[in-house]
Structures are given as structure tokens and as C-alpha cells.
Amino acid sequence: MTSIVVAGGIIWQDDHLLAALRPQGKPMAGYWEFPGGKIEPHETARQALHREIEEELLCEVEVAEEVCTSEYAYDFGTVRLTTFICHLIAGTPHLTEHTDIRWLNPADMPTLNWAPVDREAVAIIANKQLTLR
């Protein structure tokens, strides 16, 4: 089975976190996720996340502490996601890859239909098992 290694960013600003909706026609369409993407062979997870946020959302983040690493076996392969807290430092997120984005209070995160691989990080943040600063 194919293994896909990715990094995701929990973008934090003004006591809210950013969720992004995957578009129709793509794998996992209709699920919410933390933005990010594949880690290239020459990159660290942090470098990949910084690059992917710039490409996908046209903004700049500071990649901070790691939240967790989760794996989920989808029908197209196993995704291994390392999720990091990110702080928005320049620009405003724009839709280029996603069909919607929302700023959420951490307690409201479980109300969305999250991609299975993102659910562990959602639970950690929503249950206040990590202090966000």
C-alpha cells in the first residue's frame, strides 16, 4: 500500500484556528482538514509545511510546536500526518486549493466533518490538552 507523508498546520490567530474544506474532485472531497501537504524528500516536515501554506493559502506562518503524528489507512494509501501549531505572521489566507475556510473557536472544532487523519489533532486541541499561544 502507498504511504503518503504529510504535514498539516493548525493556524492560530486571535484565539481561533483555521479549518479548510477539501474541494470536489479531489481525494477526501467534502472533508475539513488542517492545510498543508506532502513532505518532499529534501525537506523537513516544518519546511514542507511552511512551503505548502505559502502555496495553498498565499500567506506566511511561523511553524511552532508539534501537536501529534497520526496515521490513517484510506483506500488510496496510508496517510501519515504530523500536525504543528502555526502562527499567522503575514498576509491573509486565500482560497486557492480549498472551497472554504473557517476560523473556529477550538471548542467548536468537533462540529465539522474532519478528515479521519486530522481527528486526533482536533481532539487534542478541542479538549484543551495543548495550550495555544
C-alpha positions as CSV (number, residue, x, y, z in Angstrom):
1,M,0.0,0.0,0.0
2,T,1.2,3.5,-0.8
3,S,2.5,5.6,2.1
4,I,1.9,9.4,1.9
5,V,3.8,11.5,4.4
6,V,2.4,15.0,5.0
7,A,2.5,18.0,7.4
8,G,-0.5,20.0,8.5
9,G,-0.8,23.4,10.1
10,I,-3.2,24.4,12.8
11,I,-3.1,28.1,12.0
12,W,-3.8,30.1,15.2
13,Q,-4.8,33.8,15.3
14,D,-6.9,35.8,17.8
15,D,-8.0,32.7,19.8
16,H,-9.3,30.9,16.6
17,L,-8.0,28.2,14.4
18,L,-8.3,27.8,10.6
19,A,-10.1,24.8,9.1
20,A,-10.1,24.3,5.3
21,L,-12.6,22.3,3.2
22,R,-11.3,19.9,0.6
23,P,-12.7,20.5,-2.9
24,Q,-14.9,18.2,-5.0
25,G,-12.9,16.1,-7.5
26,K,-10.0,15.6,-5.1
27,P,-9.4,12.7,-2.7
28,M,-11.4,13.2,0.6
29,A,-13.6,15.8,-1.0
30,G,-16.0,17.4,1.4
31,Y,-13.9,16.8,4.5
32,W,-12.4,19.5,6.6
33,E,-8.6,19.5,7.2
34,F,-5.7,21.4,8.5
35,P,-3.9,22.9,5.4
36,G,-0.6,21.5,4.4
37,G,0.7,18.9,2.1
38,K,3.3,16.3,1.1
39,I,6.8,16.4,2.5
40,E,9.4,16.3,-0.3
41,P,12.5,14.1,0.1
42,H,14.8,17.1,0.6
43,E,12.5,18.8,3.2
44,T,11.8,18.5,6.9
45,A,8.1,18.5,8.0
46,R,8.4,22.1,9.1
47,Q,10.0,23.2,5.8
48,A,7.3,21.4,3.8
49,L,4.5,22.9,5.9
50,H,5.9,26.5,5.5
51,R,6.1,26.0,1.7
52,E,2.7,24.4,1.4
53,I,0.9,27.2,3.4
54,E,2.6,29.8,1.2
55,E,1.5,27.9,-1.9
56,E,-2.1,26.9,-0.8
57,L,-3.1,30.0,1.2
58,L,-0.8,32.7,0.0
59,C,0.2,33.7,3.5
60,E,3.2,33.2,5.8
61,V,3.2,31.3,9.0
62,E,5.7,30.6,11.8
63,V,5.7,26.8,12.4
64,A,5.7,26.3,16.1
65,E,5.3,23.2,18.3
66,E,4.3,19.8,17.1
67,V,0.9,18.6,18.2
68,C,0.9,14.9,17.1
69,T,1.6,12.4,14.4
70,S,-1.4,10.4,13.2
71,E,-1.9,7.7,10.6
72,Y,-5.0,6.6,8.7
73,A,-5.4,3.9,6.0
74,Y,-7.6,5.2,3.2
75,D,-8.5,3.2,0.1
76,F,-5.8,5.1,-1.9
77,G,-3.0,4.6,0.7
78,T,-1.9,5.3,4.3
79,V,-1.5,8.9,5.2
80,R,1.0,9.8,8.0
81,L,0.2,13.4,9.1
82,T,2.4,15.4,11.5
83,T,0.5,18.4,12.7
84,F,2.0,21.6,14.0
85,I,0.7,24.8,15.6
86,C,1.3,27.7,13.3
87,H,1.1,31.4,13.9
88,L,-0.1,33.7,11.0
89,I,2.7,36.3,10.6
90,A,2.0,37.8,7.2
91,G,-0.9,38.0,4.8
92,T,-4.5,36.7,4.9
93,P,-5.3,33.1,3.9
94,H,-6.8,32.9,0.4
95,L,-8.7,30.1,-1.2
96,T,-6.6,28.5,-3.9
97,E,-6.9,24.8,-3.2
98,H,-9.9,24.6,-0.9
99,T,-13.5,25.6,-1.4
100,D,-14.0,27.2,2.0
101,I,-12.1,28.2,5.1
102,R,-13.4,28.9,8.6
103,W,-11.9,30.4,11.7
104,L,-13.2,28.4,14.7
105,N,-13.1,28.5,18.4
106,P,-11.2,25.3,19.4
107,A,-14.3,24.0,21.3
108,D,-16.3,24.2,18.0
109,M,-13.9,22.1,16.0
110,P,-15.6,18.8,16.5
111,T,-18.8,20.1,14.8
112,L,-17.1,19.8,11.4
113,N,-16.7,16.6,9.4
114,W,-12.9,16.3,9.7
115,A,-10.7,14.0,7.5
116,P,-10.0,10.9,9.6
117,V,-6.3,11.5,9.8
118,D,-6.9,15.0,11.3
119,R,-9.2,13.8,14.0
120,E,-6.6,13.1,16.6
121,A,-5.2,16.7,16.4
122,V,-8.8,18.0,16.6
123,A,-9.5,16.0,19.7
124,I,-6.2,17.2,21.4
125,I,-7.0,20.9,20.6
126,A,-10.7,20.8,21.3
127,N,-10.1,19.0,24.7
128,K,-7.6,21.7,25.7
129,Q,-4.8,19.1,26.0
130,L,-2.4,21.7,24.5
131,T,-2.0,25.3,25.4
132,L,-2.1,27.6,22.4
133,R,0.0,30.7,22.4
